[in-house]
Amino acid sequence: MDAAGIPLEPLEDRVGLDARNSGSGLTIRPGRPRWRSEIRELKSGQFAFILPVFIRRDRPGKTIILDAWIGTSWQDTSIEWLEDPEHKEKHPGYYNLPDDTERFLREEVLNHRIINCVLARGDIRAGLLLAVGSRPPDDYEDHAEILISLNLLDQWDAEHRLMLPARMNRNPRRAKAITRELGALKTE
């Protein structure tokens, strides 16, 4: 029955959005591996959002995801999804964060598979969402757990929200250079 898309567990034991009260019948939950969920400082001073997500259509019918965005507890209006690398000439099979060496296989990333996607009963979208935004306030310390909201808008203008925990990874602070000038120390 599970292979046919018929859940075996009772409604009260299901994880994600409450399917009893959701008109769309979407299950949205943190994906795996959960340790991948992070907010990473890049060399440019921007911050990358790496979020594993699982989305499934549970009921008969279809859901069309028209828009998706993430939000932070600080004011950041500059968060943007990374573009599909297939539209670029260099390395079309990988997503690359700006000023970062880590690559993400295109098949593992949801950015190009989530907006304007049609989900029929049993359809799943699972993988990483990749975005870049501006610097968070210094109040958010290195290795702190931060809640990020994932928001989806469907064809009925219904918003679906999931709060995702993400680990803050800031670059180490550099010490100021000290130079000697005619017997006196000068800091730059």
Backbone hydrogen bonds, N-H to C=O, Kabsch-Sander energy under -0.5 kcal/mol:
donor,donor_aa,acceptor,acceptor_aa,energy
5,G,2,D,-1.5
6,I,1,M,-2.3
13,D,10,P,-1.7
14,R,11,L,-1.4
19,A,17,L,-0.8
21,N,18,D,-1.0
22,S,18,D,-1.0
23,G,21,N,-0.6
27,T,56,R,-2.9
28,I,26,L,-0.6
29,R,54,F,-2.3
31,G,52,P,-2.4
36,R,33,P,-1.5
37,S,34,R,-1.7
38,E,36,R,-0.7
38,E,50,I,-2.3
39,I,167,R,-2.8
40,R,38,E,-0.5
40,R,48,A,-2.6
41,E,169,N,-2.9
42,L,46,Q,-3.0
43,K,99,D,-0.8
45,G,42,L,-1.9
47,F,133,G,-2.5
48,A,40,R,-3.4
49,F,131,A,-3.1
50,I,38,E,-2.8
50,I,48,A,-0.5
51,L,49,F,-0.5
51,L,129,L,-2.4
53,V,127,G,-3.1
54,F,29,R,-2.4
55,I,125,R,-2.3
56,R,27,T,-2.3
57,R,123,D,-2.0
58,D,25,G,-4.0
58,D,56,R,-0.6
59,R,25,G,-0.5
63,T,119,L,-2.3
65,I,63,T,-0.6
65,I,117,C,-2.3
66,L,64,I,-0.9
66,L,153,L,-2.6
67,D,153,L,-1.3
69,W,151,N,-2.1
71,G,149,S,-2.2
76,D,74,W,-0.8
79,I,76,D,-0.5
80,E,132,V,-2.6
82,L,130,L,-2.3
87,H,84,D,-1.6
88,K,85,P,-1.7
94,Y,91,H,-1.5
95,Y,104,F,-3.2
97,L,102,E,-0.9
100,D,97,L,-1.4
104,F,95,Y,-2.3
106,R,93,G,-2.6
108,E,105,L,-1.5
109,V,105,L,-0.5
109,V,106,R,-1.2
110,L,128,L,-3.4
111,N,128,L,-0.6
113,R,110,L,-2.2
114,I,110,L,-0.9
114,I,111,N,-0.6
115,I,111,N,-0.7
116,N,65,I,-3.2
117,C,65,I,-0.7
117,C,114,I,-1.2
119,L,63,T,-3.4
119,L,117,C,-0.5
120,A,118,V,-0.6
121,R,61,G,-0.8
122,G,57,R,-3.2
123,D,120,A,-2.6
125,R,55,I,-2.6
127,G,53,V,-2.1
128,L,108,E,-2.8
129,L,51,L,-2.4
131,A,49,F,-1.9
132,V,80,E,-2.5
133,G,47,F,-2.9
140,Y,137,P,-1.7
141,E,139,D,-1.1
143,H,168,M,-3.6
144,A,141,E,-1.8
146,I,144,A,-0.6
146,I,166,A,-3.4
148,I,146,I,-0.5
148,I,164,L,-3.0
149,S,71,G,-2.2
150,L,148,I,-0.5
150,L,162,L,-3.1
151,N,69,W,-3.1
151,N,149,S,-0.5
152,L,160,H,-2.7
153,L,67,D,-2.6
154,D,158,A,-2.2
155,Q,64,I,-0.8
157,D,154,D,-2.0
160,H,152,L,-2.7
162,L,150,L,-2.2
164,L,148,I,-3.7
164,L,162,L,-0.6
166,A,146,I,-2.7
167,R,37,S,-2.1
168,M,144,A,-2.6
169,N,39,I,-3.1
170,R,168,M,-0.5
179,T,186,K,-2.5
181,E,184,A,-2.7
184,A,181,E,-2.0
186,K,179,T,-2.4
188,E,177,A,-2.2
